[in-house]
């Protein structure tokens, strides 16, 4: 297969814009990890007008998909978890081209999971956990049990990913296998929700209580990224926080996260006068 696919990447490898080329081969008959292609060629480039370009090919003995992705988009996938296959491709793909050890350094980074990246990713997962928990709680109290079930299941998934990251590992597609070994009590919560014999409303009620405890116990850890940013100056207007480059990844959940931190006593709101009587700007600051 290498001889057939070589022309697809050989010319690109000679281009200085190309950082690395990986080949991910199908190993099982049922292979969603490769979109059921026999081979995925992942070409990482410094920059491109098109951040992600895909081409599909067929040959006598099978099929292949070519993915050309910019370094910036790949890093976004790895941080946000929006393309979970990317972690597997980078970690397990066969290296066909490795300019200045780029892929080697990328893999080392994923293995080591630097503290700064870990803190950022924990913040993302905590914000999503908080959103799903609150949505699930609201739906439960309005009697929408199936929708509540869905949200609580997602909340547990974010709690599981947060736990994996907390222990210094990168969350994989099979995150529950990781959690089962790292923090079995979270795995048991998931089992109880999915396979418990009690009625669905009772299972959700129990999981809401457990999730509320987890939210309280994980708040300092989960909000450390945002709190470290708020500490950078005395007061922040909401739009200033929302537009901060490191907060934009979870800006959609920022209002709920700020409310949670205020309720838990980590931050306070500060009123500043506007031109209108009895109407104030709201600012956010660390509570000393």
C-alpha positions in Angstrom: 0.0 0.0 0.0 2.9 2.3 0.7 4.0 2.3 -2.9 0.5 3.2 -4.1 0.1 6.1 -1.5 3.6 7.5 -1.8 2.8 9.9 -4.7 0.0 11.4 -2.6 2.4 12.8 0.0 5.9 12.7 -1.5 5.6 16.1 -3.4 4.0 17.7 -0.3 6.8 16.4 1.9 9.3 18.4 -0.1 7.4 21.6 0.6 8.8 23.6 3.5 5.2 24.3 4.6 4.7 20.6 5.5 5.5 19.7 9.1 4.7 16.0 9.1 2.9 13.1 7.4 1.2 10.2 9.2 -0.4 7.0 7.9 -3.2 5.4 9.9 -4.1 2.0 8.5 -7.4 0.1 9.1 -6.8 -2.8 11.4 -10.3 -4.1 11.8 -13.2 -4.9 9.4 -15.4 -2.3 11.2 -13.2 0.8 11.4 -15.0 4.1 12.3 -11.6 5.4 13.4 -10.5 5.6 9.8 -14.0 6.4 8.5 -13.9 2.8 7.1 -11.1 3.7 4.7 -8.2 1.3 4.4 -5.8 4.1 5.1 -5.8 7.7 6.4 -3.0 10.0 5.3 -2.7 12.9 7.7 -0.6 15.8 6.4 0.1 18.6 8.9 1.1 22.0 7.4 2.1 25.3 9.0 -0.6 27.3 7.2 -3.1 27.1 4.4 -6.0 29.2 3.0 -8.1 26.1 3.7 -7.5 24.9 7.3 -8.8 21.4 6.5 -8.9 19.7 3.1 -10.0 16.1 2.4 -9.7 14.0 -0.7 -10.9 10.4 -1.2 -9.1 7.8 -3.4 -9.7 4.3 -4.6 -7.2 1.8 -5.8 -7.3 -1.9 -6.7 -6.9 -3.3 -3.2 -8.8 -0.7 -1.2 -9.4 3.0 -0.5 -7.7 6.0 1.2 -8.6 9.4 2.5 -6.1 12.3 2.5 -6.4 14.9 5.2 -4.4 18.1 5.0 -4.8 20.1 8.2 -3.1 23.2 9.5 -1.1 23.1 12.7 -3.4 25.7 14.3 -6.6 23.6 13.6 -4.9 20.4 14.8 -3.9 22.0 18.1 -7.5 23.2 18.4 -8.8 19.7 17.9 -6.4 18.4 20.5 -7.4 21.1 23.0 -11.1 21.2 22.5 -11.7 17.5 21.8 -13.8 18.4 18.7 -12.1 15.7 16.6 -11.4 12.8 18.9 -9.9 10.7 16.1 -7.1 13.2 15.8 -5.5 12.1 19.1 -5.4 8.5 17.9 -4.1 9.5 14.5 -1.2 11.5 16.0 -0.3 9.0 18.7 -0.6 5.8 16.7 -0.1 6.7 13.1 3.0 5.5 11.2 5.3 8.4 10.7 6.1 8.9 7.0 7.7 12.3 7.2 8.9 14.2 10.3 10.3 17.7 9.6 12.7 18.7 12.4 11.2 16.1 14.6 7.8 17.9 14.6 5.7 14.8 15.1 8.1 13.4 17.8 7.8 16.7 19.8 4.0 16.7 19.3 3.7 13.2 20.6 6.0 14.0 23.6 3.8 17.0 24.3 0.7 14.8 24.4 2.4 12.2 26.6 3.7 14.8 29.0 0.5 17.0 28.9 2.1 20.2 30.1 0.5 21.8 33.2 -0.6 24.9 31.4 -2.5 23.0 28.7 -3.9 20.6 31.3 -5.3 23.6 33.4 -6.9 25.0 30.2 -8.4 21.7 29.2 -9.8 21.1 32.7 -11.4 24.5 32.6 -13.1 23.5 29.3 -14.4 20.2 30.7 -15.6 21.8 33.9 -17.6 24.5 32.0 -19.3 21.8 29.9 -19.9 19.7 33.0 -21.6 22.7 34.7 -23.8 23.4 31.7 -24.9 19.8 31.3 -25.6 19.4 35.0 -27.8 22.6 35.1 -29.7 21.7 32.0 -30.3 18.2 33.3 -31.5 19.5 36.6 -33.9 21.9 35.0 -35.3 19.2 32.7 -35.6 16.7 35.6 -37.7 19.2 37.7 -40.0 19.9 34.7 -40.6 16.1 34.3 -38.6 15.7 31.0 -36.8 12.6 32.2 -35.4 11.3 28.9 -33.9 14.7 28.1 -32.6 15.0 31.6 -31.1 11.5 31.4 -29.2 12.6 28.2 -27.8 15.7 29.8 -26.7 13.9 33.0 -25.0 11.2 30.9 -23.1 13.9 29.1 -22.3 15.6 32.4 -20.8 12.4 33.7 -18.8 12.1 30.5 -17.3 15.5 31.1 -16.6 14.6 34.7 -14.8 11.5 33.5 -12.7 13.5 31.0 -11.9 16.0 33.7 -10.7 13.2 36.0 -8.5 11.7 33.4 -6.9 15.1 32.7 -6.5 15.8 36.4 -4.4 12.6 36.7 -2.1 13.8 33.9 -3.5 11.8 31.0 -5.0 12.8 27.7 -8.6 11.7 27.3 -9.0 9.0 24.7 -12.0 7.9 22.7 -12.4 5.0 25.2 -12.5 7.4 28.1 -14.5 5.1 30.4 -11.8 2.4 30.2 -9.4 5.1 31.5 -11.7 6.2 34.2 -12.4 2.6 35.4 -8.7 2.3 36.3 -8.1 5.9 37.4 -11.3 6.8 39.4 -13.6 3.8 39.6 -16.2 5.7 41.7 -17.0 7.9 38.7 -17.3 4.8 36.5 -19.8 3.3 39.1 -21.9 6.5 38.8 -22.1 5.9 35.0 -22.9 2.3 35.5 -25.7 3.2 37.9 -27.2 5.6 35.5 -27.1 3.3 32.5 -27.8 -0.1 34.0 -29.4 0.6 37.3 -32.7 -1.2 38.0 -34.5 1.7 39.6 -36.9 3.9 37.6 -35.3 6.5 35.4 -36.5 9.4 37.6 -34.9 7.8 40.7 -31.7 7.1 38.9 -31.5 10.7 37.6 -32.3 12.1 41.1 -29.5 10.1 42.7 -27.1 11.1 40.0 -28.0 14.8 40.3 -27.1 14.6 44.0 -23.8 12.9 43.2 -23.1 15.4 40.4 -23.8 18.3 42.7 -21.2 16.9 45.2 -18.7 16.5 42.4 -19.3 20.0 41.1 -18.6 21.4 44.6 -15.5 19.3 45.2 -14.1 20.0 41.7 -14.9 23.8 41.6 -11.4 25.0 42.6 -9.7 22.6 40.2 -12.2 23.2 37.4 -12.2 27.0 37.6 -8.5 27.4 38.2 -7.9 28.5 34.6 -10.6 31.2 34.7 -9.7 32.4 38.2 -6.0 32.8 37.2 -7.1 35.1 34.4 -9.5 37.1 36.6 -6.6 37.6 39.0 -4.6 39.4 36.3 -6.4 42.7 37.0 -8.7 44.2 39.6 -12.0 44.1 37.7 -13.3 42.7 34.5 -16.3 43.7 32.4 -18.1 40.6 31.0 -17.2 41.4 27.4 -13.5 41.7 28.4 -13.5 38.2 29.8 -15.5 36.8 26.9 -13.0 38.3 24.4 -9.9 37.1 26.2 -8.0 34.7 23.9 -7.8 31.9 26.5 -11.5 32.1 27.5 -13.0 32.1 24.0 -12.9 28.2 23.9 -15.6 28.1 26.6 -17.1 31.6 26.2 -20.6 30.1 25.5 -20.7 28.7 29.1 -19.0 31.7 30.7 -22.2 33.3 32.2 -23.1 30.1 34.0 -19.5 29.6 35.2 -19.3 33.1 36.6 -22.6 32.7 38.4 -21.4 29.4 39.9 -18.1 31.0 41.1 -20.0 33.9 42.6 -22.4 31.5 44.4 -19.4 29.5 45.7 -17.7 32.6 47.0 -14.7 32.6 44.6 -15.5 35.9 42.9 -17.7 38.9 43.6 -19.5 41.4 41.4 -18.7 45.1 41.5 -21.2 47.9 40.5 -20.0 50.9 38.5 -22.3 53.8 37.6 -23.7 54.4 34.2 -25.2 57.5 32.7 -28.6 56.3 33.8 -29.9 56.6 37.3 -30.1 53.4 39.3 -28.5 51.4 36.5 -25.0 50.0 37.0 -22.3 48.2 35.0 -21.5 44.9 36.5 -17.8 43.9 36.8 -16.2 40.7 38.1 -13.4 40.5 40.6 -11.7 37.9 42.8 -13.2 37.8 46.3 -10.5 38.3 48.8 
